[in-house]
Each structure stands twice: as C-alpha cells, then as structure tokens.
Amino acid sequence: MRLSHVLDGLPILRGASSGLFGGDVTGLAYDSRKVDQGYLFFAFSGAKTDGAQFAASAIQKGALAIVSDRPIPGGFHGPWLQVEQGREALALAARNFYNKPDERIILTGVTGTNGKTTSTSLINAMLQAAGKTTALIGTIEYQLAGKILPAVNTTPESLDLFRMFSDLEKLGGTHATLEASSHALDLGRIYAMNFHTAAFTNFTRDHLDYHQTMEAYFAAKQLLFTPRSAPPPRFAVVNADDDQVRLLQFAPETEVLWYSMHRDPPASGKPSSLVRAEDIHSSFDGLRFTIATDTRRFQVESALVGHINVQNILLASACALTLGLTEAQIQKGLLQLERVPGRFERVEEGQPYMVVVDYAHTDDALRNVISVARNMKAKRVITLFGCGGDRDRSKRPLMGMAAAELSDYVVLTSDNPRSEDPLAIMNDAMVGVRRFDTPYVAEPDRERAIRKAMEGAEAGDVVIIAGKGHETYQILRDGPVPFDDREVARRILRGYGYKRK
C-alpha cells in the first residue's frame, strides 16, 4: 500500500516529501523488534522507554520512514515524519492500512471502573449464542474467532486492534466486543474507531496514580461517548443507578438506553429508553429475574451470583438488544456463560464453607463482593485483601475500611507489591482497617495469608480471596513469579483433607 494512502488524514508537521509518499508500505510497527523491510515505524514515548531511541535500529532493518511526535533527533539520518500526536497518528495509519475494518465489523465498547470483564464476556456469549463469529478483547485474554490469545493490556494499542479486526473479518467474523480502559481512552488506543454501541458500568475511585484527579479520570471515560476523531456511537447503554454515570454527555445522534435496578433515567431533553430488572431472585446457585423494557418483558436466568451481576446482565442484555439479538439468544448466552475467571469464582474441594476468588482491587469493588456474600446470608464473611504497589496510595486506607466495615474477619496481605516494600503498603491499608473493631491479622506472605483465612472457616462461612482474580503471578521487586490464588486455595483445602467429588 502506498505511503500516501496510509498517511491519508494524518496532519504531517514536518518531513513530508512527494518522493517519500510514493513508497510502498508493507507493514506498521511501534516495536522496533517487529520492523521488517518497507515498514513504517511509529516512535512514541512509552511508560518506560522512548521509541525514538530505537529509530536508528528500525531504519537499519529496512523501515521506510519513522513517524513521531518528537522533532528529528540530532545525528539521525533517515526519513522522519513529525506529527502532532504519535498514538493518534498510529491509529489513523493503522485504520487506513487495514482498509477501515471498523466500518464492517460491529464494535461494542464497555468502560467503567468495575464490571467490564464480566459485561463484555456476557455480550460475547450472547453474540455466539446467536451464531456470530466474534472477537472478545479484555483483561483476562483476547479471543479471536475461537482462538485464545494472551492479553498484554486490557485494551491493546490501536495497531493491534485494527489488525485483529481485519483478521476477524477475513475469518468471517462480524462482531467485536472490547473493554475500553481509561488508560486506552486517554492514550488514544481506540482513537478513530467507529463504535456501534458504547456502555458504561459504573464510576468509582481508581487509577489516580495515572489520572491524578477524578475529573480527569471521568473525562477519559467520556471520550468513548463523545470521541475526538470518530462518529459518536449509535447507541449508548449506561447505568442509571450510578450518580456519576448520570452526568455523561451524549451526542444528539446517539440513542441512549439506561439500565437500572432502582431509578428512572435522569431528566433531560434527550429521548431515552429504560431497561429495568424486576422480581429479582438471588441465591448461591445464581440469579433469576425479569428484564422489562419500554416494549417487552422477558425472564432470564444465570449461574452468576449477586446483585452486582444483575447490573452486568442488564448492561449486556441492553447491548444485545441494540445489536438486534432476540430474547431467546440473550437467555441462551447467559446459560452458556457459567463463570467468568476470577470474578466471584468459587473454589470447590468439598469443604463445608464457600471459598471465592475475586479481582476486587478497589474499595468499591471490595464492598460489592462482600455485599454479595452478605446477601447470600453467609454465617461469617472472612475477607483477604492486599493493595498493589506503585499504584494510587490514597485508596489503600479506603480498601482497609471497606474490608473491616463489612467483614467479620480480615486478613491483610501482599498483592503485587512491585518495587515497594510490602510491609509499607500493608501499613497504609492498616490505617483503614483499624478504624473498626473487626478482628484482623496481617501476613505479608500471601500463601500463608490464604491459609490463615481458611483455617478458622466453618460451615456457612464465605472466604473471599480478593485482589488477583484471574492472575497467575505475583509481581515482586525483581519481576513476576508464578502465583494463582485459585490453585493455592485448592492445594490448602486438599491438605486439610477435602476432596472434590
């Protein structure tokens, strides 16, 4: 493909020449290790490295030109195209290079602090129940037409996304569902993409180590609904029960579906619809309730548990309706998705009490998962949690307060300390734990802590192992080491003599 076509629509500040634009581009890369002859290399600053330092290596490997939002460095010899914003340029170029697959693949994006993984998994299951060939892109893994790919980021770079959309199209796929993280929105990873449906789960404190303020965090989420570079989504599916979500702004052409367990949509001049949950029945075995819209009512059942999953199911069902799915296809998809890895995932070895592993790593998520156990009429709730290192320190005492306020017993431990001292992190969280009289124990060794959480559990108790969820590693100062909460819990239970039948 001619370079002039790849760069169509990109504002080039410096370095453009007619001779260069006539060259043929064979591929795009933002990692110099993946550059080959005829590639266009995008050099932008990352979290740890600056891509510009690899520009010379890219040219040596045969790159046609370098694209960067930095001026050409002194001593560099080779074609250098300076743009205003590197990641936005990458998105526009990738969209051109792969012939705008987002105009043919139907995209659904879900943002929010909690619930993105479960909601997108539900939407994908419903689409597959309708016979669609799909892609699912999120925190746990990427799925492409049935093939499982490892997830590097919750939302990949735009180049990787457009490549996946193109591959999906070649395989006969029609729909892609993705988690739209606030980092991805702010960094332009979904810049220039056409979304059919955009959804918002909820908004609570998180990622302030990156965004600095809640206002900046919300502004990043807003970009999914009023994008800088693409048409606004045709549909918006948003949570009427969340006060912050109710402040979202929508484009005039976007049709809004509010979903709710409790409230009517906010009053505004913009027409909207309501998708409501009625007659909710919740138990250890799952959920059963009625979905009521302006024009229809139908009953759904799911093996997922807790009122938080009522909201996730409402969101997914509303999205499915915008995609033209039937009530029968929605229900079939719900029944096919029996669990989401690391989201209130039960560990069963025949023990008389419940052990669940959950990804909860914010104070709001902890409150939600403990409330699920409380609503199940648990005899006692034993909560194990930790706080991540090199992340927002201000949420640590808040997590400690959430765990101690709602639990009967708390085990404070280590959770991905990264470069920080685990004991220092635990001390930050301890400030919140000690505001309540709840019995607690602090144990920095996570495996020993899991053992302490379970050793006193009795019939009817619920033991919550929070923080890591689906993760299979612990990130220490020297890097990641293998660690899976689910496998550790199973091993401890078997050591107690329990054995799954």
C-alpha positions in Angstrom: 0.0 0.0 0.0 1.3 3.4 -0.9 2.6 5.6 1.9 0.3 8.4 0.7 -2.7 6.2 1.3 -1.5 5.0 4.8 -1.0 8.6 5.8 -4.3 9.9 4.4 -5.8 12.2 7.0 -2.7 12.5 9.2 -1.5 16.1 9.8 2.2 15.9 9.0 4.1 18.8 10.6 7.5 18.2 9.1 9.3 15.8 6.8 6.7 15.2 4.1 8.0 14.8 0.5 6.4 13.7 -2.7 9.2 11.2 -3.3 8.7 9.6 0.0 4.9 9.4 -0.3 5.2 7.3 -3.4 6.9 4.5 -1.5 5.2 1.2 -0.7 4.4 0.3 3.0 4.5 -3.4 3.8 3.6 -3.1 7.5 3.4 -0.9 10.6 5.1 -1.3 13.9 5.6 0.6 17.2 8.1 -2.0 18.4 11.4 -1.9 16.6 11.9 -5.6 17.1 9.0 -6.2 14.8 10.1 -4.0 12.0 10.8 -5.5 8.6 11.6 -4.2 5.1 9.2 -1.5 4.0 7.6 -0.9 7.4 6.5 2.4 8.8 7.9 2.7 12.4 6.0 4.8 15.0 8.3 6.1 17.7 6.4 7.5 20.7 7.2 7.7 24.4 6.0 4.7 26.4 5.7 4.2 30.2 9.4 3.0 30.5 11.1 3.7 27.2 11.1 6.3 24.4 10.5 4.7 21.0 12.7 7.4 19.4 15.8 5.7 20.7 15.0 2.7 18.6 14.5 4.7 15.4 18.0 4.0 14.0 17.6 0.3 14.5 14.3 0.4 12.7 15.9 2.1 9.7 18.7 -0.5 9.7 16.1 -3.2 9.5 14.6 -1.6 6.4 11.9 0.8 7.7 10.6 3.1 5.0 10.3 6.0 7.5 9.9 7.0 11.1 6.7 8.7 12.4 7.0 10.5 15.7 5.5 13.5 17.6 9.1 14.4 18.5 11.4 16.5 16.4 14.1 14.6 14.5 16.9 13.9 16.9 20.4 15.2 16.2 22.6 12.8 14.3 19.7 10.7 12.9 19.9 10.0 9.2 16.7 8.8 7.5 13.1 9.8 6.7 11.4 11.3 9.8 7.8 12.4 9.7 6.8 14.6 12.6 3.1 14.5 13.7 1.2 16.3 16.4 0.3 13.2 18.4 2.1 9.9 17.9 -0.6 7.4 19.1 -3.3 9.2 17.3 -1.3 9.1 14.1 -0.7 5.3 14.7 -4.5 4.8 15.0 -5.3 6.7 11.8 -2.5 5.0 9.8 -3.5 1.5 11.1 -7.1 2.2 10.2 -6.0 3.1 6.6 -3.5 0.2 6.3 -6.2 -2.4 7.2 -8.8 -0.7 5.0 -11.1 0.6 7.8 -12.4 -2.8 9.2 -14.4 -0.9 11.9 -16.8 0.1 9.1 -17.7 -3.5 8.6 -17.0 -5.2 12.0 -19.7 -4.1 14.5 -17.8 -2.8 17.6 -19.2 -2.7 21.2 -17.0 -1.0 23.8 -17.6 -1.2 27.6 -15.9 1.2 30.0 -16.3 1.8 33.8 -14.4 1.1 37.0 -15.8 -2.3 37.7 -17.7 -5.0 35.8 -16.1 -4.5 32.3 -14.8 -8.1 32.1 -18.0 -9.8 33.1 -20.1 -7.5 31.0 -18.1 -8.0 27.8 -17.9 -11.7 28.4 -21.7 -11.8 28.6 -22.2 -9.8 25.4 -19.8 -12.1 23.6 -21.6 -15.2 24.9 -24.9 -13.8 23.7 -23.5 -13.0 20.2 -22.0 -16.5 20.0 -25.4 -17.9 21.0 -26.8 -16.0 18.0 -24.4 -17.8 15.8 -22.0 -14.9 15.3 -18.2 -15.3 14.8 -16.7 -12.8 17.3 -13.7 -11.3 18.9 -13.5 -10.5 22.7 -10.8 -8.2 23.9 -10.2 -7.6 27.6 -8.3 -8.1 30.8 -8.2 -11.9 31.0 -7.5 -12.8 27.4 -8.2 -12.0 23.8 -10.5 -14.3 21.8 -10.4 -14.2 18.0 -12.9 -16.4 16.2 -12.5 -19.1 18.9 -8.7 -18.8 19.2 -7.3 -17.7 22.5 -4.5 -15.0 22.6 -2.7 -13.7 25.6 -3.8 -10.3 26.9 -0.9 -7.8 27.2 -3.1 -4.8 28.1 -6.8 -4.6 28.9 -7.1 -2.6 25.7 -4.3 -3.2 23.1 -2.7 -0.5 21.0 -4.7 0.7 18.1 -2.5 -1.1 15.6 -3.1 -4.4 17.3 -6.8 -3.7 17.5 -7.2 -2.9 13.8 -5.1 -5.9 12.9 -7.4 -8.1 15.0 -10.5 -6.6 13.4 -9.0 -7.2 10.0 -8.2 -10.8 10.9 -11.7 -11.3 12.3 -13.2 -10.1 9.0 -11.1 -12.5 7.0 -12.4 -15.3 9.2 -15.9 -14.4 8.5 -16.4 -12.6 11.8 -18.9 -9.8 12.3 -18.8 -8.5 15.9 -16.0 -7.4 18.3 -16.6 -6.6 22.0 -13.8 -4.9 24.0 -13.1 -3.4 27.3 -12.3 0.3 26.9 -10.0 1.2 29.8 -9.5 4.8 30.9 -5.8 4.5 30.0 -6.6 3.3 26.5 -9.1 6.1 26.0 -6.7 8.8 27.3 -3.7 7.4 25.3 -5.7 7.2 22.0 -5.6 3.4 21.7 -9.2 3.4 20.3 -8.8 6.7 18.5 -10.6 6.9 15.2 -12.7 3.8 15.8 -16.4 3.6 14.9 -18.4 2.1 17.8 -21.9 0.8 17.2 -22.6 0.6 21.0 -20.8 2.2 23.9 -21.6 1.1 27.5 -20.7 2.4 31.0 -20.8 0.2 34.0 -20.1 2.4 37.0 -17.6 5.1 38.2 -15.7 4.9 41.4 -12.2 5.8 42.6 -9.3 4.1 40.7 -6.2 4.8 38.6 -5.5 8.1 40.3 -1.8 7.2 40.1 -2.2 7.8 36.3 -5.1 10.3 36.0 -4.3 12.3 39.2 -7.9 13.6 39.6 -11.3 12.0 39.5 -12.3 14.7 37.0 -9.5 13.7 34.6 -10.5 10.0 35.1 -14.1 10.7 34.2 -13.1 12.9 31.2 -11.2 9.8 29.8 -14.3 7.7 30.1 -16.4 10.4 28.4 -14.2 10.0 25.2 -16.0 6.7 24.4 -19.3 8.6 24.1 -18.1 11.9 22.5 -14.9 10.9 20.7 -12.4 13.3 19.3 -11.9 11.7 15.9 -14.8 9.3 15.0 -18.6 9.5 14.8 -20.2 9.1 18.2 -21.7 5.6 18.9 -25.0 4.8 17.5 -26.2 3.5 20.9 -25.1 4.3 24.5 -26.0 1.8 27.3 -25.5 3.4 30.7 -26.1 2.8 34.4 -28.9 5.0 35.8 -28.1 3.8 39.3 -24.7 5.5 39.3 -24.7 9.2 40.2 -21.5 9.9 38.2 -22.6 8.0 35.1 -25.8 10.1 35.1 -23.5 13.1 34.3 -22.4 11.7 31.0 -22.8 13.8 27.9 -24.2 12.3 24.7 -24.1 13.4 21.0 -27.5 14.3 19.6 -27.4 11.3 17.2 -26.7 8.7 19.9 -29.7 6.7 21.1 -29.5 6.2 24.9 -30.6 3.1 26.8 -30.4 3.5 30.6 -30.4 0.3 32.7 -31.4 0.2 36.3 -32.4 -1.8 39.4 -33.7 1.2 41.3 -34.0 4.5 39.5 -35.5 6.2 36.5 -33.2 7.9 33.9 -32.1 11.5 34.6 -34.4 14.2 33.4 -33.1 15.7 30.2 -34.4 16.9 26.8 -32.9 13.9 25.1 -35.2 10.9 24.5 -34.1 7.7 26.1 -35.2 4.2 27.0 -35.1 2.2 30.2 -34.1 -1.4 30.7 -35.1 -2.5 34.2 -34.6 -5.5 36.4 -37.8 -6.7 38.2 -38.7 -9.7 40.5 -35.0 -10.5 41.4 -34.3 -13.9 43.0 -30.7 -14.3 44.1 -29.2 -17.5 45.7 -25.9 -19.4 46.0 -26.9 -21.1 42.7 -27.4 -18.0 40.6 -29.9 -15.3 39.6 -33.4 -15.2 38.1 -35.2 -12.0 37.2 -37.3 -10.3 34.7 -36.0 -7.7 32.2 -38.5 -5.0 31.4 -38.1 -2.5 28.6 -40.4 0.1 27.1 -41.8 -2.5 24.7 -41.1 -6.0 26.1 -40.7 -8.2 29.2 -38.7 -11.5 29.4 -37.3 -13.7 32.1 -33.6 -14.5 32.4 -31.5 -16.9 34.4 -27.8 -17.1 35.1 -25.3 -19.1 37.1 -23.6 -15.8 38.1 -24.4 -14.7 41.6 -25.1 -11.4 43.4 -26.8 -8.1 42.7 -23.7 -6.7 41.1 -24.2 -9.3 38.3 -27.8 -8.2 37.9 -26.4 -4.9 36.7 -23.8 -6.7 34.5 -26.6 -8.8 32.9 -28.8 -5.7 32.4 -25.9 -3.9 30.6 -25.1 -6.9 28.4 -28.8 -7.6 27.6 -29.4 -3.9 26.7 -26.3 -4.0 24.4 -27.5 -7.3 22.9 -30.9 -5.6 22.1 -29.0 -2.7 20.3 -27.3 -5.4 18.2 -30.6 -6.9 17.2 -30.4 -10.1 19.3 -33.6 -11.9 20.4 -34.7 -12.7 24.0 -34.0 -16.4 23.3 -30.5 -15.6 22.1 -29.9 -13.4 25.2 -31.1 -16.2 27.5 -29.0 -18.9 25.7 -25.9 -16.8 26.0 -26.5 -16.3 29.7 -26.8 -20.0 30.3 -23.7 -20.8 28.3 -21.5 -18.4 30.4 -21.4 -20.3 33.8 -18.5 -18.3 35.2 -16.0 -15.6 34.5 -12.4 -16.4 35.6 -11.5 -14.6 38.8 -14.9 -12.9 39.2 -16.5 -14.3 42.3 -15.1 -17.6 41.1 -15.8 -20.5 43.5 -13.1 -22.9 44.6 -14.7 -26.2 45.4 -13.0 -29.1 47.1 -15.9 -30.4 49.1 -15.3 -28.1 52.0 -18.4 -27.1 54.1 -17.8 -23.3 53.6 -17.6 -21.3 50.4 -14.2 -20.0 49.1 -14.3 -17.4 46.3 -11.6 -15.7 44.3 -12.3 -12.2 43.0 -10.4 -9.5 41.2 -11.7 -6.7 43.5 -8.8 -4.3 43.9 -10.6 -1.0 44.8 -12.7 -0.1 47.9 -15.9 0.0 45.9 -15.2 -3.4 44.3 -14.4 -4.9 47.8 -17.7 -3.5 49.1 -19.6 -5.1 46.2 -18.0 -8.5 46.5 -18.5 -8.6 50.3 -22.1 -7.4 49.8 -22.7 -10.4 47.5 -21.6 -12.7 50.3 -23.8 -10.9 52.8 -26.8 -11.1 50.6 -26.3 -14.9 50.5 -26.9 -14.9 54.3 -23.4 -16.0 55.0 -22.8 -17.0 58.6 -19.5 -15.1 58.6 -17.6 -13.3 55.9 -13.8 -13.7 56.0 -12.0 -11.3 53.6 -8.4 -11.5 52.5 -7.1 -8.5 50.6 -4.0 -6.5 49.7 -3.1 -3.4 47.8 -0.9 -3.1 44.7 2.5 -1.4 44.8 3.4 1.6 42.6 -0.2 2.5 42.4 -2.5 5.1 44.0 -1.6 5.1 47.7 -4.7 7.1 48.7 -7.0 4.1 48.0 -5.2 1.8 50.4 -6.8 3.0 53.7 -10.2 3.1 51.9 -9.8 -0.5 51.0 -8.9 -1.3 54.6 -12.1 0.5 55.7 -14.2 -1.4 53.2 -12.9 -4.8 54.3 -13.1 -4.1 58.0 -16.5 -2.4 58.0 -18.3 -5.2 56.1 -16.4 -8.4 57.1 -16.4 -10.5 60.3 -12.6 -11.2 60.0 -10.0 -9.6 57.8 -6.6 -11.0 56.6 -4.4 -8.2 55.2 -1.6 -9.4 52.9 0.6 -8.6 49.9 -0.8 -8.1 46.4 1.6 -7.3 43.6 3.9 -5.1 45.7 6.2 -4.4 42.6 9.0 -2.1 43.7 7.5 -1.1 47.0 8.1 -2.7 50.4 5.1 -5.0 51.1 5.0 -4.0 54.8 4.9 -0.3 53.9 1.9 -1.0 51.6 0.2 -3.0 54.3 0.7 -0.3 56.9 -1.1 2.2 54.6 -4.1 -0.2 54.4 -3.9 -0.9 58.1 -4.9 2.7 58.8 -8.3 2.0 57.4 -8.7 -1.5 59.0 -8.0 -0.1 62.5 -10.9 2.3 62.2 -13.2 -0.6 63.1 -13.1 -3.2 65.8 -13.2 -6.1 63.3 -10.7 -8.8 64.2 -7.8 -9.0 61.7 -4.4 -10.5 61.1 -1.6 -9.2 58.9 0.5 -11.7 57.0 2.8 -10.5 54.1 3.3 -14.0 52.7 0.2 -14.4 50.5 0.1 -18.2 50.6 0.3 -18.2 54.4 -2.3 -15.5 54.5 -4.7 -17.6 52.4 -4.1 -20.5 54.8 -4.9 -18.2 57.8 -8.1 -17.0 56.1 -9.4 -20.6 55.7 -8.1 -22.3 58.8 -10.8 -20.9 61.0 -13.6 -21.1 58.5 -16.7 -23.1 59.4 -19.9 -24.3 57.7 -21.9 -21.5 56.3 -18.9 -19.0 56.1 -17.8 -17.3 52.9 -14.0 -16.8 52.5 -13.2 -14.1 50.0 -9.7 -14.0 48.5 -9.7 -10.6 46.8 -7.3 -8.7 44.5 -5.7 -11.0 42.0 -8.7 -12.8 40.5 -7.6 -14.5 37.2 -4.0 -13.5 37.5 -1.5 -16.3 37.7 1.5 -14.4 39.0 2.7 -12.1 41.8 4.7 -9.1 40.8 7.6 -8.5 43.1 10.5 -6.1 43.0 12.6 -8.4 40.8 9.6 -9.2 38.5 6.7 -11.6 38.3 6.7 -15.1 40.0 4.0 -17.8 39.4 1.1 -17.4 41.9 -2.5 -18.4 41.3 -4.9 -17.7 44.2 -7.3 -20.5 43.0 -4.6 -23.1 42.8 -3.1 -22.1 46.2 -6.6 -22.3 47.8 -7.2 -25.7 46.2 -3.9 -27.0 47.5 -4.5 -25.8 51.0 -8.0 -27.3 51.0 -6.7 -30.7 49.8 -4.1 -30.5 52.6 -7.0 -30.2 55.0 -8.3 -33.5 53.7 -11.1 -32.2 51.5 -11.6 -33.8 48.1 -13.9 -32.7 45.3 -16.4 -35.4 44.4 
